Amino acid sequence: MSELRFNVLTDPWIPLDVQGRVRHASYVELLTGERDGEDLIHPRDDVRFYARMLLSALTQALFPTKDAKELRKRIVEPLSREVVEDRIASFKGDFELIGEQAFLQSSDASERENATASLFFDSRHDLFRPAHAYDAICLRCAPAVLYGVHAFATSGGRGYSPSVRGTPPITTMVGLPSVRRTTWANVLSDAERAALAYPTDPERPWLFRTEAKTGEMIGLVEGLFWQPRAVRLVPTEEGSCCACGQVGVRLLASGYAANSKVMGGTYRHPWSPAWEDTSPKAKRRWAYRNFRSDRPSWTGFTDLLSDAQGSGRRGEKLARPAPIVRQWTERLDPDSGASLLVLDYSADKARIRGRVCEAFPFSRQIADPEFGQYVRSLVERAEDVFRALENALSHVRRKGGGSKVKGYWLYDANAAFWQRSEAPFWETFEASLRGELDADGRFLERIERIALDLFDEHASSSANDPQWIAHVVRARGRLLARFAQRRKEAARAVA
């Protein structure tokens, strides 16, 4: 029986979406344009995202580009097979998926009966068992899943350090209607790399190694292939892949242990937006960020595309887009039908509480800082309306003899308000792009109406209690007065 072999560069694992059907391609076939698709197709949105990240990380490592001009050419024109094969010839052996010194794996990983479940964040939950067994993965899913394990590792205690970015933050990538073009669109040119002052990468930075460094001492490619876990995959019996469901040859994780550790500081990840602390005395200039767990992602998406305009005060923390997004906006082609692909986890140390995987519109106008500030003002108005609703409902419940502790009724009103506000927000967003000057006024009217409807729904009582009704009427009047006051303030600001 021949030895099982699979190479990440030359064997087909990339799940291309070709008219709704999956067609697997190798990395070489993708770069040469021999195979391509509008997008990736996979049952799991996180695995699709991991695959995009791995493709761009490989390209960043193996095919550096001098400047934006060369990068733009690579996006438009596929490489020849001769160029690709010549480049990978001396590195091909480093990307074998199985065996000693396997790609993204450690031959010294601690033995465990079956640690495959550790490769999937949703296999670990405080209250519920997973819907199916995470027992083994197929050869085609393994490269992307392995990359995701390292790129989004959480803090697990007992020496299990998180990923190079710490607790998994927001990851943003430029999406184009071509997997090949998307791969190149998320590569930093050498000029951008120099401007961000990354240190020199070690030789063959994708190889498995155990490191302990500060974030500022980690090279660009080294950080993209940072390996906080020591994992080892071994062949097992054929069966159904726990990631995609396809039947065939499978691998299980027989080792899963702690490995590399970031010793403070911040590695400036090319795909992650961040907060910049503008204080001259800031101990840490950059800090990664996540969406708020109690708000939908649309309330924070503009911070992923454009710089926040501060008030000029010293020591402000301002939202900054990821370097790859800034490069696309300033150096490449933001008006070419691109979208912003976003993956974010809400985590509590080792536990993943939720996942957001979305695509947002992306153009030069949307990425303009002034338009971004306008969109932030819409979100701020929605926040103000919600706070007024929250205060009014809390007042009614307190006066009605209920507990002062926020109950499920308030969380229900919270969820309902933001859910109902999403459609008005996007309609206003589109109207603003068309230049409709009264769009924000219509938005304010609609979300105030949403708040009043929710107040009436949650403040109603089956008891015909005059005292209760008086409290409701008084709270509703205060809510209306607050809305009127805010409209006056907005009118004065415009004037």
Secondary structure, DSSP 8 states (H G I E B T S, - for coil): ------BTTTS--EEEEETTEEEEE-HHHHHTTSS--SEE--S-HHHHHHHHHHHHHHHHHHS--SSHHHHHHHHHS---HHHHHHHHTTTGGGGBSSSTT-TT--TT--B-S--GGGG-GGG--SS---SS----EETTTHHHHHHHHHHT----BTTB--BTTBS---EEEEE-SSHHHHHHHT---HHHHHHTT-----SSTTS----EE-GGGS-HHHHHT---EEEEEEEEEEEE-TTT--EEEEEEEEEEEE--EE-SS----TT--EEEE--TT-S-SEEE----TTS-GGGTGGGGTS-----S-TT-EEEE--HHHHHHHHHS-TTSS-EEEEEEEEEETTEEEEEEEEEEE--TTTTSHHHHHHHHHHHHHHHHHHHHHHHHHHHHHHHTT--SS--HHHHHHHHHHHHHHHHHHHHHHHHHHTT-TTHHHHHHHHHHHHHHHHHHHHH--SS--HHHHHHHHHHHHHHHHHHHHHHHHHHHHH-
